[in-house]
Amino acid sequence: MTSKIGLVGLGLVGTAMADSLLGRQFDVVGFDISSERCAQLEKLGGRSVSSPAEVASQVEYVVLSLPDTNAVKQVIEGPGRLLEAKPLPTHIIDTTTGDPEETMALARRLAERGILFLDSTISGSSRQVRDREAVFMVGGDKTAFEACTDIFSALAEKVFYVGPSGNGSKAKLAGNLILGLNRLALAEGLVFAENLGLDLEAFLELLKATPAYSAIMDTKGEKMLDGDFTPQARIRQHHKDVALILKYAEKGGQELPLSSVHLDVLEKAITAGDGDMDNSAVIKEIQRRKKPSSG
């Protein structure tokens, strides 16, 4: 069993993963560009170091939790990079929702250096990650996946191997398309119900008993009603995902009318200053679109 794990990226999800790993007797060596996040890792019982290369030189397995593919490439191939580590790690587990084609190209480049790369995307918020309720979708070499079983088991109860490199990213984008629209539909439905004069708490409970139910009602419904937009997953990050979804739909010659509207909602939410709020704050943008009463 692997007992020492490297972790680069200590944001909401990265810190939640560190907490889970430390709670299951893994030693965690981490790095983040934010000194406050590094200090938080130390408080949890992990150890922070000064660069991605320093992380990688101490472990065989490195987990990445970064904003996008460009950040992943910078951490692996840029200054202070993982590839400067001596010795090099044997496995990289990338939990970033990345660009599938760039992810596959990176996996090929790393394979030439003897490093096995798994695109291991996550469906779930940082709270769900901390509670091991998130779902991991892993693409890459099957043998490499099996070698990381103890790590994935520590992070989640539900882990799916979805095929070759890039498939983890593809599965996450397709899943996020549906998840994001469910969240947007809930926000729109709650604002509509309020305009009709319904009691929203009672209406939300009713919804959960109808065919309209989706799990997003459990994770985001109360946050929308309470106006609690403390981030578990940020609007800005989901905007990046929806932009990638539309990019690959266009490549495949597919129109995604609902996702196009979704992107517009997210863009306007960011313009309004909501980008770093929890993604349940999309309800604020729906509320802003209410026309003034003509009476």
TILOVO-662323 format. One line per field, with one value per residue (C-alpha): x, y, z; chain; residue in three letters; residue number from 0. Coordinates in Angstrom, 1 decimal. Example, Ala and Ser with C-alpha at 12.3 -4.5 7.8 and 13.67 -1.06 7.14 Angstrom:
// residues 2
c1 = [12.3 | 13.7]
c2 = [-4.5 | -1.1]
c3 = [7.8 | 7.1]
chain = [A | A]
resn = [ALA | SER]
resi = [0 | 1]
***
This chain:
// residues 295
c1 = [0.0 | 1.2 | 1.6 | 3.0 | 1.2 | 2.1 | -0.6 | -0.3 | -3.2 | -4.7 | -7.9 | -11.3 | -11.1 | -7.4 | -7.7 | -10.7 | -8.7 | -5.8 | -8.2 | -9.5 | -6.0 | -4.6 | -7.7 | -6.9 | -3.2 | -1.6 | 1.3 | 0.6 | 3.3 | 1.8 | 2.3 | 0.2 | 1.1 | -0.9 | 1.0 | -2.3 | -3.4 | 0.0 | -0.5 | -3.9 | -2.4 | 0.1 | -2.8 | -4.5 | -1.3 | 0.3 | 3.6 | 4.1 | 7.1 | 8.3 | 7.6 | 5.9 | 9.4 | 10.0 | 6.7 | 7.4 | 10.9 | 9.6 | 6.8 | 5.9 | 2.3 | 1.3 | -2.3 | -3.1 | -6.0 | -5.7 | -8.1 | -7.5 | -5.3 | -3.0 | -2.3 | -1.6 | 0.9 | 2.6 | 2.9 | 4.3 | 6.3 | 6.9 | 9.5 | 9.8 | 8.0 | 7.3 | 9.6 | 12.5 | 12.1 | 14.8 | 13.8 | 10.6 | 7.3 | 5.8 | 2.2 | 0.3 | -3.4 | -4.9 | -8.3 | -8.6 | -11.5 | -9.3 | -9.3 | -9.5 | -7.3 | -4.6 | -4.9 | -4.3 | -1.2 | 0.2 | -0.3 | 1.7 | 4.5 | 4.7 | 4.7 | 7.9 | 9.4 | 8.1 | 5.3 | 1.8 | -0.9 | -4.5 | -7.1 | -9.2 | -12.0 | -14.5 | -18.2 | -19.1 | -18.4 | -15.5 | -17.9 | -18.8 | -15.1 | -14.4 | -17.3 | -16.2 | -19.5 | -18.0 | -17.6 | -14.3 | -14.1 | -10.7 | -9.2 | -5.8 | -3.8 | -5.8 | -2.7 | -1.9 | -5.5 | -5.2 | -1.9 | -3.7 | -6.7 | -5.7 | -5.6 | -8.9 | -10.5 | -9.3 | -10.9 | -14.3 | -16.7 | -17.6 | -14.7 | -15.2 | -12.6 | -13.9 | -11.3 | -8.2 | -6.5 | -8.8 | -12.0 | -12.0 | -12.1 | -14.7 | -17.0 | -16.7 | -17.7 | -20.7 | -21.7 | -21.2 | -23.5 | -26.4 | -25.4 | -25.1 | -28.4 | -30.1 | -28.8 | -29.9 | -33.3 | -33.7 | -32.7 | -35.2 | -38.0 | -37.5 | -37.6 | -40.7 | -42.4 | -41.6 | -43.1 | -46.3 | -46.4 | -45.5 | -43.7 | -40.3 | -39.2 | -42.5 | -42.2 | -38.6 | -39.7 | -42.6 | -40.2 | -38.1 | -41.1 | -42.0 | -40.5 | -38.8 | -36.4 | -32.6 | -29.8 | -28.9 | -32.0 | -30.3 | -26.9 | -27.9 | -31.6 | -31.1 | -28.1 | -30.3 | -33.2 | -30.8 | -28.7 | -25.7 | -23.2 | -20.1 | -18.2 | -18.0 | -17.5 | -17.3 | -19.3 | -16.0 | -14.9 | -18.2 | -18.1 | -14.7 | -16.4 | -19.3 | -17.0 | -15.1 | -18.4 | -19.4 | -16.0 | -16.2 | -19.8 | -18.8 | -15.9 | -18.4 | -20.9 | -23.5 | -25.6 | -26.2 | -29.0 | -29.5 | -25.8 | -25.4 | -28.0 | -26.2 | -22.9 | -24.6 | -26.1 | -22.7 | -20.9 | -23.3 | -23.1 | -19.3 | -19.7 | -22.0 | -19.2 | -20.5 | -17.7 | -16.1 | -19.4 | -20.7 | -22.3 | -25.7 | -25.5 | -26.7 | -30.1 | -29.0 | -28.6 | -32.1 | -33.5 | -31.8 | -33.6 | -37.0 | -38.7 | -40.1 | -43.8 | -45.8 | -48.5]
c2 = [0.0 | 3.5 | 5.5 | 8.8 | 11.0 | 14.2 | 16.8 | 19.9 | 22.4 | 23.1 | 24.9 | 23.8 | 20.3 | 19.8 | 20.6 | 18.3 | 15.5 | 16.2 | 15.9 | 12.6 | 11.1 | 12.3 | 10.8 | 7.5 | 7.4 | 8.7 | 11.1 | 14.1 | 16.4 | 19.3 | 22.6 | 25.5 | 29.0 | 30.4 | 30.4 | 30.4 | 27.2 | 25.6 | 26.7 | 25.1 | 21.8 | 22.0 | 22.5 | 19.4 | 17.4 | 17.4 | 18.9 | 21.7 | 22.3 | 25.1 | 23.7 | 21.0 | 19.5 | 19.2 | 17.4 | 15.0 | 14.2 | 12.7 | 10.5 | 8.0 | 9.1 | 12.8 | 14.0 | 17.3 | 19.5 | 22.5 | 25.0 | 23.9 | 22.1 | 25.1 | 25.1 | 21.3 | 21.7 | 24.6 | 22.5 | 19.5 | 21.1 | 24.7 | 26.3 | 24.4 | 21.7 | 18.1 | 16.9 | 18.5 | 16.1 | 13.6 | 10.8 | 11.3 | 10.1 | 7.0 | 8.0 | 11.3 | 11.4 | 14.5 | 15.5 | 18.6 | 19.0 | 19.4 | 19.6 | 15.9 | 16.3 | 18.2 | 15.7 | 12.8 | 14.5 | 15.2 | 11.6 | 10.5 | 12.9 | 11.7 | 8.0 | 8.7 | 9.7 | 6.6 | 8.4 | 6.9 | 9.7 | 9.2 | 11.8 | 11.2 | 13.7 | 14.2 | 14.7 | 16.4 | 19.5 | 19.9 | 19.0 | 15.8 | 15.1 | 15.6 | 13.2 | 10.7 | 11.1 | 12.3 | 10.1 | 9.6 | 8.9 | 7.6 | 7.4 | 6.0 | 2.8 | 0.1 | -1.3 | 2.2 | 2.6 | -0.7 | 0.4 | 3.4 | 1.5 | 2.3 | 6.0 | 6.1 | 4.0 | 6.6 | 9.4 | 8.0 | 5.1 | 5.3 | 5.1 | 4.2 | 3.2 | 4.7 | 3.6 | 5.1 | 8.4 | 11.3 | 9.4 | 10.7 | 14.3 | 13.4 | 11.7 | 14.7 | 17.1 | 15.1 | 14.6 | 18.3 | 19.3 | 17.5 | 18.5 | 22.2 | 22.2 | 20.5 | 23.2 | 26.0 | 24.5 | 24.3 | 27.9 | 29.0 | 26.8 | 28.3 | 31.8 | 31.0 | 29.4 | 32.5 | 34.7 | 32.5 | 33.2 | 29.6 | 28.9 | 28.0 | 25.7 | 23.7 | 23.7 | 22.3 | 19.4 | 18.8 | 18.8 | 16.1 | 13.8 | 14.3 | 13.1 | 16.5 | 15.3 | 15.5 | 15.1 | 18.8 | 19.6 | 18.0 | 19.7 | 23.1 | 23.6 | 24.9 | 27.1 | 28.8 | 29.3 | 30.6 | 32.7 | 30.9 | 31.0 | 30.1 | 28.2 | 24.5 | 24.8 | 28.1 | 29.6 | 30.6 | 27.0 | 25.8 | 28.5 | 27.0 | 23.6 | 24.8 | 26.6 | 23.3 | 21.4 | 23.8 | 23.7 | 19.9 | 20.0 | 22.4 | 20.1 | 17.2 | 19.2 | 19.2 | 22.1 | 22.4 | 25.1 | 24.7 | 24.8 | 27.9 | 29.6 | 28.3 | 29.8 | 33.2 | 33.0 | 32.1 | 34.9 | 37.5 | 36.1 | 36.5 | 40.1 | 40.9 | 39.8 | 36.4 | 34.3 | 33.2 | 32.3 | 28.8 | 27.7 | 27.7 | 31.5 | 31.1 | 31.8 | 35.4 | 35.8 | 34.3 | 36.8 | 39.7 | 38.8 | 39.5 | 42.4 | 45.2 | 45.0 | 47.0 | 47.7]
c3 = [0.0 | -0.8 | 2.4 | 1.1 | -1.4 | -3.1 | -3.6 | -5.8 | -5.6 | -2.2 | -3.1 | -2.0 | -3.5 | -3.0 | 0.7 | 1.0 | -0.6 | 1.8 | 4.7 | 3.5 | 2.9 | 6.2 | 8.0 | 6.4 | 7.6 | 4.4 | 4.7 | 2.5 | 1.1 | -0.7 | -2.6 | -3.5 | -4.7 | -1.8 | 1.5 | 3.4 | 1.8 | 2.6 | 6.2 | 6.2 | 5.0 | 7.9 | 10.3 | 9.0 | 9.7 | 6.3 | 5.2 | 2.7 | 0.5 | -1.8 | -5.4 | -7.4 | -8.1 | -4.4 | -3.9 | -6.7 | -5.6 | -2.4 | -3.6 | -6.3 | -6.6 | -7.1 | -7.1 | -9.0 | -8.1 | -10.4 | -12.2 | -15.8 | -18.3 | -18.7 | -15.0 | -15.2 | -18.0 | -16.2 | -13.0 | -14.8 | -17.6 | -16.5 | -14.1 | -10.8 | -12.6 | -11.6 | -14.4 | -12.6 | -9.7 | -9.0 | -9.0 | -11.1 | -9.7 | -11.3 | -11.3 | -11.7 | -10.7 | -12.3 | -10.8 | -12.9 | -15.3 | -18.3 | -22.1 | -23.3 | -26.4 | -24.4 | -21.6 | -24.0 | -25.5 | -22.1 | -21.1 | -24.2 | -23.4 | -19.8 | -20.9 | -22.8 | -19.4 | -17.7 | -15.9 | -15.9 | -16.1 | -15.0 | -15.8 | -12.6 | -12.7 | -9.9 | -9.8 | -6.6 | -4.5 | -2.0 | 0.8 | -1.0 | -1.6 | 2.1 | 3.0 | 0.4 | -1.4 | -4.7 | -7.7 | -9.5 | -13.2 | -14.2 | -17.7 | -18.6 | -18.4 | -16.7 | -14.8 | -13.6 | -12.3 | -10.5 | -8.9 | -7.4 | -5.9 | -2.3 | -3.1 | -4.8 | -2.1 | 0.5 | -1.5 | -2.5 | -2.2 | -5.9 | -8.4 | -12.1 | -14.6 | -17.9 | -20.4 | -22.1 | -21.4 | -21.9 | -21.1 | -17.5 | -18.9 | -21.5 | -18.9 | -16.6 | -19.3 | -20.3 | -16.7 | -15.9 | -18.9 | -17.2 | -13.6 | -14.5 | -16.3 | -13.4 | -11.1 | -13.4 | -13.8 | -10.1 | -9.7 | -12.4 | -11.0 | -7.5 | -8.7 | -10.8 | -7.7 | -5.6 | -8.3 | -8.1 | -4.3 | -3.2 | 0.1 | -1.2 | 1.7 | 1.3 | -2.4 | -2.3 | -0.1 | -2.5 | -5.5 | -3.9 | -3.9 | -7.6 | -10.9 | -11.1 | -8.4 | -9.0 | -6.4 | -6.9 | -4.8 | -1.8 | -2.3 | -3.6 | -2.7 | 0.8 | -0.2 | -2.8 | -0.4 | 2.4 | 0.1 | 1.5 | -1.4 | 0.6 | -2.2 | -2.4 | -6.1 | -7.8 | -10.7 | -12.4 | -12.5 | -14.0 | -16.6 | -17.7 | -17.9 | -20.0 | -22.4 | -22.9 | -23.4 | -26.1 | -27.7 | -28.1 | -29.2 | -32.0 | -32.9 | -33.2 | -35.2 | -32.4 | -31.3 | -27.5 | -27.2 | -23.4 | -22.7 | -24.8 | -22.6 | -19.5 | -20.6 | -21.0 | -17.5 | -16.1 | -18.0 | -16.7 | -13.2 | -13.4 | -14.8 | -11.9 | -9.4 | -8.5 | -10.1 | -6.8 | -5.2 | -4.9 | -8.2 | -6.5 | -6.8 | -10.4 | -8.8 | -8.3 | -12.0 | -12.6 | -10.0 | -11.8 | -15.0 | -13.4 | -15.2 | -13.1 | -12.6 | -15.1 | -12.5]
chain = [A | A | A | A | A | A | A | A | A | A | A | A | A | A | A | A | A | A | A | A | A | A | A | A | A | A | A | A | A | A | A | A | A | A | A | A | A | A | A | A | A | A | A | A | A | A | A | A | A | A | A | A | A | A | A | A | A | A | A | A | A | A | A | A | A | A | A | A | A | A | A | A | A | A | A | A | A | A | A | A | A | A | A | A | A | A | A | A | A | A | A | A | A | A | A | A | A | A | A | A | A | A | A | A | A | A | A | A | A | A | A | A | A | A | A | A | A | A | A | A | A | A | A | A | A | A | A | A | A | A | A | A | A | A | A | A | A | A | A | A | A | A | A | A | A | A | A | A | A | A | A | A | A | A | A | A | A | A | A | A | A | A | A | A | A | A | A | A | A | A | A | A | A | A | A | A | A | A | A | A | A | A | A | A | A | A | A | A | A | A | A | A | A | A | A | A | A | A | A | A | A | A | A | A | A | A | A | A | A | A | A | A | A | A | A | A | A | A | A | A | A | A | A | A | A | A | A | A | A | A | A | A | A | A | A | A | A | A | A | A | A | A | A | A | A | A | A | A | A | A | A | A | A | A | A | A | A | A | A | A | A | A | A | A | A | A | A | A | A | A | A | A | A | A | A | A | A | A | A | A | A | A | A | A | A | A | A | A | A | A | A | A | A | A | A]
resn = [MET | THR | SER | LYS | ILE | GLY | LEU | VAL | GLY | LEU | GLY | LEU | VAL | GLY | THR | ALA | MET | ALA | ASP | SER | LEU | LEU | GLY | ARG | GLN | PHE | ASP | VAL | VAL | GLY | PHE | ASP | ILE | SER | SER | GLU | ARG | CYS | ALA | GLN | LEU | GLU | LYS | LEU | GLY | GLY | ARG | SER | VAL | SER | SER | PRO | ALA | GLU | VAL | ALA | SER | GLN | VAL | GLU | TYR | VAL | VAL | LEU | SER | LEU | PRO | ASP | THR | ASN | ALA | VAL | LYS | GLN | VAL | ILE | GLU | GLY | PRO | GLY | ARG | LEU | LEU | GLU | ALA | LYS | PRO | LEU | PRO | THR | HIS | ILE | ILE | ASP | THR | THR | THR | GLY | ASP | PRO | GLU | GLU | THR | MET | ALA | LEU | ALA | ARG | ARG | LEU | ALA | GLU | ARG | GLY | ILE | LEU | PHE | LEU | ASP | SER | THR | ILE | SER | GLY | SER | SER | ARG | GLN | VAL | ARG | ASP | ARG | GLU | ALA | VAL | PHE | MET | VAL | GLY | GLY | ASP | LYS | THR | ALA | PHE | GLU | ALA | CYS | THR | ASP | ILE | PHE | SER | ALA | LEU | ALA | GLU | LYS | VAL | PHE | TYR | VAL | GLY | PRO | SER | GLY | ASN | GLY | SER | LYS | ALA | LYS | LEU | ALA | GLY | ASN | LEU | ILE | LEU | GLY | LEU | ASN | ARG | LEU | ALA | LEU | ALA | GLU | GLY | LEU | VAL | PHE | ALA | GLU | ASN | LEU | GLY | LEU | ASP | LEU | GLU | ALA | PHE | LEU | GLU | LEU | LEU | LYS | ALA | THR | PRO | ALA | TYR | SER | ALA | ILE | MET | ASP | THR | LYS | GLY | GLU | LYS | MET | LEU | ASP | GLY | ASP | PHE | THR | PRO | GLN | ALA | ARG | ILE | ARG | GLN | HIS | HIS | LYS | ASP | VAL | ALA | LEU | ILE | LEU | LYS | TYR | ALA | GLU | LYS | GLY | GLY | GLN | GLU | LEU | PRO | LEU | SER | SER | VAL | HIS | LEU | ASP | VAL | LEU | GLU | LYS | ALA | ILE | THR | ALA | GLY | ASP | GLY | ASP | MET | ASP | ASN | SER | ALA | VAL | ILE | LYS | GLU | ILE | GLN | ARG | ARG | LYS | LYS | PRO | SER | SER | GLY]
resi = [0 | 1 | 2 | 3 | 4 | 5 | 6 | 7 | 8 | 9 | 10 | 11 | 12 | 13 | 14 | 15 | 16 | 17 | 18 | 19 | 20 | 21 | 22 | 23 | 24 | 25 | 26 | 27 | 28 | 29 | 30 | 31 | 32 | 33 | 34 | 35 | 36 | 37 | 38 | 39 | 40 | 41 | 42 | 43 | 44 | 45 | 46 | 47 | 48 | 49 | 50 | 51 | 52 | 53 | 54 | 55 | 56 | 57 | 58 | 59 | 60 | 61 | 62 | 63 | 64 | 65 | 66 | 67 | 68 | 69 | 70 | 71 | 72 | 73 | 74 | 75 | 76 | 77 | 78 | 79 | 80 | 81 | 82 | 83 | 84 | 85 | 86 | 87 | 88 | 89 | 90 | 91 | 92 | 93 | 94 | 95 | 96 | 97 | 98 | 99 | 100 | 101 | 102 | 103 | 104 | 105 | 106 | 107 | 108 | 109 | 110 | 111 | 112 | 113 | 114 | 115 | 116 | 117 | 118 | 119 | 120 | 121 | 122 | 123 | 124 | 125 | 126 | 127 | 128 | 129 | 130 | 131 | 132 | 133 | 134 | 135 | 136 | 137 | 138 | 139 | 140 | 141 | 142 | 143 | 144 | 145 | 146 | 147 | 148 | 149 | 150 | 151 | 152 | 153 | 154 | 155 | 156 | 157 | 158 | 159 | 160 | 161 | 162 | 163 | 164 | 165 | 166 | 167 | 168 | 169 | 170 | 171 | 172 | 173 | 174 | 175 | 176 | 177 | 178 | 179 | 180 | 181 | 182 | 183 | 184 | 185 | 186 | 187 | 188 | 189 | 190 | 191 | 192 | 193 | 194 | 195 | 196 | 197 | 198 | 199 | 200 | 201 | 202 | 203 | 204 | 205 | 206 | 207 | 208 | 209 | 210 | 211 | 212 | 213 | 214 | 215 | 216 | 217 | 218 | 219 | 220 | 221 | 222 | 223 | 224 | 225 | 226 | 227 | 228 | 229 | 230 | 231 | 232 | 233 | 234 | 235 | 236 | 237 | 238 | 239 | 240 | 241 | 242 | 243 | 244 | 245 | 246 | 247 | 248 | 249 | 250 | 251 | 252 | 253 | 254 | 255 | 256 | 257 | 258 | 259 | 260 | 261 | 262 | 263 | 264 | 265 | 266 | 267 | 268 | 269 | 270 | 271 | 272 | 273 | 274 | 275 | 276 | 277 | 278 | 279 | 280 | 281 | 282 | 283 | 284 | 285 | 286 | 287 | 288 | 289 | 290 | 291 | 292 | 293 | 294]
***
